[in-house]
């Protein structure tokens, strides 16, 4: 049986002043898309230069990932910061490697 991967992620701008939460099944590809869109006003992430990864979690079912994304989006900034620090205490930008 094929293992499915869906990711809920939080990205930020280089100054870490804005947080963006998303969901994808191809995290590396999606991060590249965010990077290519920086500065483009059509999207929130582009408008605020959000393309640096701070947090992600993996899910095997798409519906669980979508539900979790909604939960995270409803969190306060403080709650999101606590979530990020749970896996990334220094809030360093993360890199995805193959």
Secondary structure, 3 states (H helix, E strand, C coil): CCCCCEEEEEEECCCCCCEEEEEECCHHHHHHHHHHHCCCCCCHHHHCCCCEEEEEEEECCHHHHHHHHHHHHHCCHHHHHHHHHHHCCCCCCCCCCC
